[in-house]
Amino acid sequence: RSIRHIAVDELSNTLVVVYENANIDLVRPDGSVLNIIDYANDATMDPVVNSISVVKGKAYMATNFGLTVLDVERGEFPNTYVLGKTTHCSIAWDGFIYAATSEGVYSGNTEKNLQDISNWQKLNNEVYTQLTTFNEALIALKAKESVYHINTTNGNSALLRKGPFHFMHTAEDKLFVGNHINIFEYETLDKAT
């Protein structure tokens, strides 16, 4: 079994492991493992997971049909959002779920019924491969290109740093962007080291 994605739920200190075959393991702090095979066995949807982000006990899994949400503590799937397009990545932040798809970035207000596709609003037509939040801002990466700050009100994007970059990651109130040669560390949106 090859690991496709791995993430940590800081709320429960649980490791979320998604395998190439869409099987999922939840590795608890005590070393116990809850295996979730239901998602991989659901023949009604394409089970490929393109990325995973974990926020406050929920794992948001970007898929080829949209998003599915895993409650990490319960090991259950309370919500699936069929967007009808490949979703590269997603993140929940500030009362919204943001989805970077093959047709642009969409946002959904979590106070609304997001299973109704009409409650998702298109922010822009840009195709990003990673989303994160940093310094109260939505940050996006275009693979092998650059890193952008997305205005969540009007969808406009501003260049944060010209690439090419292959990854970005936030940790301990810092943003890291890099490629096979360089890694840049941001303490604020305008200060890189």
C-alpha positions as semicolon CSV with decimal commas, in nm:
position;residue;x (nm);y (nm);z (nm)
1;R;0,000;0,000;0,000
2;S;0,155;0,324;-0,116
3;I;0,075;0,641;0,076
4;R;-0,076;0,914;-0,142
5;H;-0,141;1,181;0,125
6;I;-0,071;1,230;0,493
7;A;-0,191;1,505;0,727
8;V;-0,229;1,571;1,098
9;D;-0,543;1,674;1,281
10;E;-0,399;1,898;1,552
11;L;-0,729;1,897;1,742
12;S;-0,716;1,522;1,814
13;N;-0,347;1,467;1,736
14;T;-0,455;1,205;1,483
15;L;-0,261;1,120;1,170
16;V;-0,479;1,090;0,856
17;V;-0,323;0,859;0,598
18;V;-0,477;0,821;0,251
19;Y;-0,339;0,542;0,032
20;E;-0,323;0,515;-0,348
21;N;-0,617;0,271;-0,339
22;A;-0,825;0,533;-0,144
23;N;-0,812;0,329;0,175
24;I;-0,782;0,557;0,480
25;D;-0,614;0,502;0,817
26;L;-0,664;0,721;1,120
27;V;-0,364;0,672;1,349
28;R;-0,458;0,778;1,702
29;P;-0,216;0,920;1,964
30;D;-0,227;0,591;2,156
31;G;-0,107;0,403;1,846
32;S;-0,443;0,248;1,761
33;V;-0,550;0,258;1,396
34;L;-0,901;0,299;1,262
35;N;-0,915;0,172;0,904
36;I;-1,185;0,327;0,685
37;I;-1,248;0,116;0,378
38;D;-1,599;0,253;0,306
39;Y;-1,473;0,544;0,097
40;A;-1,258;0,325;-0,130
41;N;-1,543;0,077;-0,172
42;D;-1,806;0,337;-0,269
43;A;-1,863;0,249;-0,634
44;T;-2,084;0,554;-0,698
45;M;-1,796;0,804;-0,712
46;D;-1,435;0,817;-0,830
47;P;-1,239;0,750;-0,508
48;V;-0,913;0,922;-0,611
49;V;-0,805;1,177;-0,349
50;N;-0,606;1,464;-0,504
51;S;-0,517;1,635;-0,177
52;I;-0,619;1,660;0,186
53;S;-0,632;1,945;0,434
54;V;-0,732;1,903;0,796
55;V;-0,896;2,186;0,988
56;K;-1,051;2,160;1,336
57;G;-1,122;1,788;1,329
58;K;-1,240;1,771;0,968
59;A;-1,036;1,631;0,679
60;Y;-1,131;1,798;0,351
61;M;-1,048;1,559;0,069
62;A;-1,031;1,707;-0,281
63;T;-1,143;1,455;-0,541
64;N;-1,217;1,422;-0,911
65;F;-1,586;1,497;-0,842
66;G;-1,558;1,769;-0,576
67;L;-1,501;1,734;-0,201
68;T;-1,574;1,487;0,070
69;V;-1,538;1,566;0,438
70;L;-1,415;1,316;0,698
71;D;-1,491;1,369;1,067
72;V;-1,155;1,258;1,207
73;E;-1,279;1,182;1,559
74;R;-1,577;0,972;1,448
75;G;-1,426;0,824;1,134
76;E;-1,741;0,917;0,941
77;F;-1,821;1,117;0,628
78;P;-2,081;1,380;0,724
79;N;-2,069;1,570;0,393
80;T;-1,987;1,522;0,028
81;Y;-2,001;1,812;-0,215
82;V;-2,035;1,713;-0,579
83;L;-1,900;2,008;-0,775
84;G;-1,889;1,823;-1,106
85;K;-1,527;1,911;-1,173
86;T;-1,184;1,793;-1,068
87;T;-1,091;1,955;-0,739
88;H;-0,716;1,985;-0,689
89;C;-0,725;2,107;-0,329
90;S;-0,945;2,270;-0,070
91;I;-0,932;2,442;0,265
92;A;-1,186;2,550;0,523
93;W;-1,128;2,895;0,666
94;D;-1,324;3,180;0,819
95;G;-1,670;3,029;0,763
96;F;-1,604;2,922;0,403
97;I;-1,473;2,623;0,216
98;Y;-1,246;2,715;-0,076
99;A;-1,200;2,467;-0,360
100;A;-0,935;2,502;-0,631
101;T;-1,075;2,318;-0,931
102;S;-0,991;2,252;-1,293
103;E;-1,224;2,543;-1,379
104;G;-1,121;2,799;-1,118
105;V;-1,155;2,870;-0,746
106;Y;-1,494;2,832;-0,578
107;S;-1,609;2,933;-0,231
108;G;-1,895;2,801;-0,026
109;N;-2,035;2,962;0,288
110;T;-2,058;2,687;0,551
111;E;-2,384;2,842;0,683
112;K;-2,551;2,737;0,357
113;N;-2,638;2,395;0,217
114;L;-2,323;2,327;0,015
115;Q;-2,464;2,004;-0,122
116;D;-2,665;2,239;-0,346
117;I;-2,410;2,342;-0,610
118;S;-2,584;2,679;-0,658
119;N;-2,453;2,780;-0,313
120;W;-2,094;2,769;-0,441
121;Q;-1,964;3,095;-0,587
122;K;-1,689;3,113;-0,847
123;L;-1,411;3,348;-0,729
124;N;-1,191;3,335;-1,039
125;N;-1,085;3,124;-1,338
126;E;-0,733;3,050;-1,215
127;V;-0,622;2,688;-1,176
128;Y;-0,422;2,635;-0,858
129;T;-0,279;2,314;-0,716
130;Q;-0,244;2,414;-0,351
131;L;-0,432;2,641;-0,111
132;T;-0,340;2,747;0,240
133;T;-0,406;3,033;0,478
134;F;-0,141;3,260;0,620
135;N;-0,159;3,597;0,800
136;E;-0,539;3,605;0,762
137;A;-0,509;3,560;0,384
138;L;-0,586;3,288;0,131
139;I;-0,265;3,183;-0,047
140;A;-0,253;2,975;-0,366
141;L;0,017;2,796;-0,562
142;K;0,018;2,736;-0,936
143;A;0,229;2,424;-0,979
144;K;0,571;2,492;-1,128
145;E;0,481;2,860;-1,136
146;S;0,425;3,119;-0,865
147;V;0,251;3,186;-0,533
148;Y;-0,046;3,423;-0,511
149;H;-0,259;3,600;-0,251
150;I;-0,630;3,566;-0,339
151;N;-0,875;3,836;-0,236
152;T;-1,169;3,632;-0,105
153;T;-1,414;3,919;-0,162
154;N;-1,361;3,976;-0,534
155;G;-1,142;3,680;-0,640
156;N;-0,854;3,897;-0,764
157;S;-0,512;3,747;-0,716
158;A;-0,187;3,929;-0,648
159;L;0,155;3,781;-0,708
160;L;0,325;3,702;-0,377
161;R;0,642;3,546;-0,518
162;K;0,744;3,449;-0,871
163;G;0,848;3,086;-0,907
164;P;0,881;2,823;-1,026
165;F;0,769;2,658;-0,702
166;H;0,664;2,301;-0,637
167;F;0,529;2,324;-0,282
168;M;0,410;2,550;-0,005
169;H;0,338;2,474;0,358
170;T;0,240;2,666;0,670
171;A;0,381;2,580;1,012
172;E;0,429;2,773;1,335
173;D;0,291;3,098;1,191
174;K;0,525;3,083;0,892
175;L;0,473;3,018;0,522
176;F;0,729;2,811;0,332
177;V;0,743;2,804;-0,048
178;G;1,005;2,624;-0,246
179;N;1,137;2,407;-0,522
180;H;1,432;2,169;-0,561
181;I;1,681;2,455;-0,520
182;N;1,536;2,714;-0,279
183;I;1,300;2,738;0,017
184;F;1,167;3,079;0,115
185;E;1,026;3,144;0,461
186;Y;0,764;3,415;0,519
187;E;0,695;3,562;0,862
188;T;0,449;3,810;0,709
189;L;0,308;3,844;0,358
190;D;0,565;4,108;0,270
191;K;0,872;3,963;0,441
192;A;1,056;3,657;0,307
193;T;1,391;3,521;0,421
